[in-house]
Amino acid sequence: MSSLSEAAAQEELTLRRDWTRFGIATILFAFGFAVYGGVFQNFMRDQVQANEFDVGSLESLREIPGFLTALMAGTLVAFAESRIAAVGLAISAVGIGITGAFHAMPPIIAVSIFWSVGFHLYATMQSPITLTLARGKEGGRHLGRMAGLGGLATIAALGVSWIIAQVVGKNSYNTFFVLGGLSILGAAIAMATLSHHAAGTKRQPIVFRREYGLYYLLIFLEGCRRQIFSIFASFSLILVYHVPVQNMLALQFINAILIAITAPRMGKWIDKVGERTPLMFYAVGLIIVFLGYALIRKIEILYLLFIIDNVLFTFTNGFTMYLNRIVRPGELTPSISMGITVSHVAAVAIPVSGAWLWHYFGNYQIPFWVGVVFAVVSLVATQYIPKGLPPKRETA
């Protein structure tokens, strides 16, 4: 009996150790990616002399690996989720680390597609690892906690980036990219050390089921929203309103603080009331934000809407929790992979289409009217999510 108790205690210790290492990996990735993302669009303007169509085209091409996520994850079905995530992080680290060495569109596109392959492998595995370590208990809280850790890391990254920008100036973008790559490489090393607790059940290679149709629709609409706002909101501030890199870093710094505070609370709220109400609230918030960017030209209000949208992003764990409610055993990871593939139908099409609309009509606000339509459809779709909490069961 004592040996059984000792074995259980050892298993619990190993699980806690996995949580610590997974948390470290989450922090290091968020730090590195925030350093990269905080300056990339300013880098595109200052060093590459890119216009809105260049940026839209780049984003569409960069999202092609996401479109192939289900296929990539399906071919790696024999490997544990943590090992796939570690390889993905290592690829991202290399690609992001060398970005600053290039100042023309063709090599920037090539290196962006390269690191995007790794990023999407990691992104596919992150939520399943979290829910597997959670052992079917309070999945929303744990997803929110990881988002909160990422928010804290982003705060640190943007603070460091702001200091670097003050010290070395905007012409030393390579410093940011090397720092980001090294941090993500550390995340890859931490991820590679996770034990069997981070490995889910035996996975199906590729899953596409009619019964998951509402999830696919919701995640497709979310892909549309994410691409429209993440690309055109920030680039319109930079290109139309000439917001400098220090101000963009400050905005993202504020976002990170608010996300670190709100993400764990949103996770607990989802655990408490289910996915439907938070996702309805999210859709209404998106309608307001998109309408604001489509109608308002006052920079202070656009700053506020930029912050609100990023805080609203903490609600998106509801999509994963809804899938976890309906998914069959052993199909969580491949279903998330398929969801990422579906969302990247939008990710491939929206950036270049929105950039063309902006470029052709000479009006940066047009893509945001398209965003209003997607947000309204998303609000309608959330009405079909079951009310309340799902029945108790083990995580798939």
Buried (B, 14 or more C-beta within 10 A) or exposed (E): EEEEEEEEEEEEEBBEBBBEBBBBBBBBBBBBBBBBBBBBBBBBBBBBEBBBBBBBBBBBBBBBBBBBBBBBBBEBBEBBBBBBBBBBBBBBBBBBBBBBEBEEBEBBBEBBBBBBBBBBBBBBBBBBBBBBBBEEEBBBBBBBBBBBBBBBBBBBBBBBBBEBBEEEEBEEBBBBBBBBBBBBBBBBBBBBBBBEBBBBEEBEBBBEBEEBEBBBBBBBBBBBBBBBBBBBBBBBBBBBEEBEBBBBBBBBBBBBBBBBBBBBEBBBBBBEBBBBBBBBBBBBBBBBBBBBBBEBEEBEEBBBBBBBBBBBBBBBBBBBBBBBBBBEEBBBBBBBBBBBBBBBBBBBBBBBBBBBBBBEEEBBBBBBBBBBEBBBBBBEBBEEBEEEEEEEEEBB
